[in-house]
Amino acid sequence: MVSIIIPTYNESKIIGGMLDRLCKMVSPSDEIIVVDGLSEDHTKDTVRRYSRVKLLLSPKRGRAIQMNLGASQAQNRYLLFLHADTLIDMRSLELLKQEINSKKIIWGWFPIKLSSNKLIFRLIEKGANLRARVTRTPLGDYGIFVEKELFQKIGGFPEIPIMEDIEFVKRIKRAYPVGVEIESPIQASARRFEKYGIIKTLLVMWTLRTLYYLGVSPSRLINYYKNIR
């Protein structure tokens, strides 16, 4: 029913836990595809231990490139894109399937819950989920799902070094403006906030998005991003 596509790069510390969880939840008709982008750690070895998971090796690194490769090999009607540090539970996956079975949905996303118990992250979640709901522009870690036919029609993810998720959703909305938010969150990682600090991380994210909307090219933005991390 659903092809779950996960791009990886040097995720050996966390990919096993994610796949343990997914393999227990999926039905026989579901598909798990990991697309590795030239990892230099033990990510590929870890993934190979799971017979339920299809491992694809991308000749180039890049989240968009990897997700497009995964989509090209997917066998199911619906594609669900998850980051390696994103966790989905059984309820959220089942609600997605119920939506697919009960009515004609083309694309959508999940609200997020950040992987920290600190109160400040509840406030960040509320703001982030409200932004996605109002603008209909979820980011990559919101578990974007889309019917494969529409994915192919719009040309998949733009193979740009950054902001591929925003541009992808813009493409989707031109073809089909109305997306569905599933009423159950997935867990997005708070590790970037914990590593770089909340204020700095938020400022970097807002600055990059603002510059992108003002027309700064992704190739320039990625250099800026590397310099301020």
N, C-alpha and C positions, 0 to 999 in steps of 0.2 A: 504493500500500500504506500509506504513512505520510504524514500531513500535519504538516509541521514549522511551528510557530507561534512567531513571534518578536515580542514587543512592543518598541517603541523609543521613546525620547525623547532627542533631542539626542545621537545616537550616530554622527554623520558621520565621526568619526575612526576608528571600528572596524568599522562595519557592512559596509563594502566588503570587507574582508579575510575576514570571516565568510562572506559570500555567495559570494565567489570559491571558497572551500573547499567550501561546501555544493553549489554548482551542479556541481562536478566529481564529486561523490559520488553524488548522488541518481539513481535510476532513473526512466524515463519515467512510471511509475505513482505516484511520489512527488510531493508538493506542498510548495512553500515559500511561506508566507504571512507577510509582515511587516505588523504593525499599528502604525501610528504614532500617537502621542498628542500631537499639536499641537507637534511639534518646531519649534524656532526657528532651527535651523542648516540644513545641507544634507543631512540624513538622507534626506528624501523624494527629492531629486534623485539622490542616490547609488543608492537602491533602484530608481528608475525605469530605470536603465541596464541592469538585468537582466531580460531578456524571460522568463526562467524563473521569476521571482518575482512573486507576486501582492501588490500593495500595497493595503492597506485603510487608510482614514483615519478614526480614531475621533473623534467629536465631543467626547469628554471624555478627559482624561488620567487614567491609573490602570492599573497593570499588570493587575489582575483584569478591569477593563472591557475592555481591549484584547484580552486572551487569550480572553475570552468571545466577543467579536466575531469573532476569527479562527476559533474553533471553530464558530461558527454558519455560516461560509462554507466550511468544510472539506468536501472530497468523500470523503475516505478513511475507512476503518474505525477506524484508530488515529490518535491525536493525540499529538504529541511537542512539549512546550513547552520552548523554549530561551531563555535570556537573551541579549541582544545581545553580551555579552562572554564567552559560553561557546562553546567549540570542541569539536566532535565529530569523530572521525576515522572513516575507512572501516571499520575493524575493529569499532568500537563500534556503528555503524549496521547493519552486516551481522549482528552477533550479535543485535541486537534483532529483525531480520527473521527470523533463524533461529528465535528463540524464538516469534515469532508464527506461523511456518509449522509448527513441530514439535509444538506443544501449545497448549492453550487458556490463554492468559494474558490477564488483564483489565487490570492496571495494574502499574507498577513504576518503577524509576529506575536511574541509573548511579552508581557511586562517583565521587568527584571527585579530580582532581589539580590543585593550585593552580599558577598560572602564574608561579612563581618557583623558582629553583634553590637557594634558601637551605634549609639543613637544618631550620630551625625549621618551615618550611611542610610538610615531610614528617610531622612530629609532629602538626601541626594537622590534616592530612588524615586521618591514622590515627584520631585522636579523633573527627573529624566523621563519617567513614564508619562507625566502630563505633557511634556514637550512632544514625545513621540505620538501621543494620542491626538493632540491638537493639530500638529503639522502633518500627521500621517507619514512621518519620515523616521522609521526605526533605524537604529544603527546595527552593525554586524553582530554584536553580542546579544541582540534581542531575539535570536533564533528566527531569522526570516525564513518563511516557507513560501513556495510558489509552485504553481502548476508547471510541469516541464514544458508544455506546449507554449506557454507565455514566455518562459525563460528563453526558449529557442527563438521565439519571434522577436524579442528585443535584443538578441545578440549576447545574452548572458551578462556577466560582470565586465565592465570596462577594465582592461588590463593596464591599470595605472598604479603607481606605487603607494598611493594613499588616497583616502576618500572614495574608495571603490564602492563602499556600501551606500553612501549618500547618492552617488551618481546612478547606481543600480536601481535604487528606489525611485529616483526621478524618472528613469526610463520606464519602470513598471507603471507609474502613475500616469504617464502620457498615454499608455495603452489601456489601463484599467485603473481608474482613480481610487476606487473604494477597496481598502484592505480591511481585514478582520483581525482584531486583537483578541487572542484567546484569554479566557478569564481565569488563568492560573499562571503564576510566574515561573520563570526559570532562574537558576542561580548564576549570576555573572560574577566574575572574579573581581575582588577588590585589591588584587596584588599590586596594580600600578599605583593606586592611591597610597597603599602602605609603603611602597618602595620610595616614591618621589614626594609624598606628602599630598594632603587633600587640596590645599589651596593652589599649589603649583600645578598639580594635575588638571584641576578644573580650568585654570587660566590657560594652560597649553591647549586643552581641548577646545575651549571657546575661541581662542585666538586662531587656531588652525581652521576651524569651520568658518569663522567670519572672513578670513582671508580667502578661503576657497569660494565662498559666495560672492566675494568682491572680484573674483576673476583670476586670482593667483593660481598658476599652474601647479598640478600635483608634483611635478618634478622639482619645483622650487620649494614647495611645502615640505617634502620629505627631507630635504637638506636642512631646513629650519628645524624640523622635528628632531633630527639626529643631534643637532647642535645644542638643543635646550633640554634634552633628556638627562 
